[in-house]
Structures are given as structure tokens and as C-alpha cells.
Amino acid sequence: MFYLSSFRSLQPELGKPRRNVYTLPGNDFNYGLYLHGTDGGVPEAICQWKSLKPRPPSAKERPRDFKTMNAKAVKQGFVTAHEQQLYCRVKDLRLDDDDERRFKRTAPKVPADMTYGRPARPSTPFFDLLQHKYKEMWNNQQRAVIQAKNEEQMQKKRRGKVYDTRTTLLRKHLPPIKDPPLWQMPHFQKIQE
């Protein structure tokens, strides 16, 4: 019953569209947080970019350079783990700001004439397509690949050739075996032709 009465109250007036439930705020309303004195709105955001300059890290913030410390400890004769640990406590070496192993806090230097984004796609060479240049180039590449494989196989054959020694020749050579004469009956053996 309540639902039916609230539905009737939401129905539009006769000849007019139904109104939205929520009204938008006025023109002087700011969406989000407004900071008085520092917020210049859209024009300031478009014209300049205020960002905090990165401060150089202090010696304690920079990570320790264990590679250099271990190398120097070994050069001075500290070999065991305990000796190296004592050496690292006494000689505390940190990574430099310009070391490649360390994450850079400042943005890299970019040339003034550099443009961001993907480069424009080159135009399609229609004349090359119509003259089947790409087919010819592909065929030439395939011929070159096949020729390179054949040359490589020939070099393998040349490299893998086994020279015959006296032993290998004797193994391969089979001496001729004389066949025994055919068997004949004894009473036919003495007949001369």
C-alpha cells in the first residue's frame, strides 16, 4: 500500500516529463578539496606543474655497499664471516648517488626536442605491393637461408671426414677367398678331357 502511494507521488505531472530525484549543485560548487590561496583551478593546472624537488638522500638513507666492503675486507686479510662483519661495522661504505645499482630519485634528463608517445606509422608502399617486391624479398631470404645451411653442412662434412689409416684399410679389405672345387664323384676324377 505504501509502495503504491509513493509510486503515485513519483509519477510525472500530466504533459511534463518526470523530474530527476537529485538536483545538481550550482556553478559555485567545487568537486573535491579546495585549498584557499594555493588552488588556482584548471588554468593553473594547465599552465604550470608544481612538484616538490627531490632532496638528496642523507648518508644514512643511502644503502650500504656490501660488494665494495667485502672486497676491501678480503684484500686486508679478513676472511671469516665474523672478521668481515667486524670490518663492515668499522668501515661503513654507502652507495654513491650516481651508482647504477641504486634507484634514481630524480627524473632522467630528456632532450628538449624529444616528443613523447608512439611514432607515426609509415605509409603503406602500394607500388611495392603491386610489384610483388615483398614476395621477391622473401624468396631471396629463403634462398640465402638454404644456401647458408648447405654451406654449413658441407663444412661439417669436410670437418667430420675420417682419414683412413692402415688399420682401417685392413679392416675394410676382405681378402679374396678361393672357392673350393665342386665335388665330383671319385670315379669321374681321373678322366682327362
Disulfide bonds with the S-S distance in Angstrom:
none
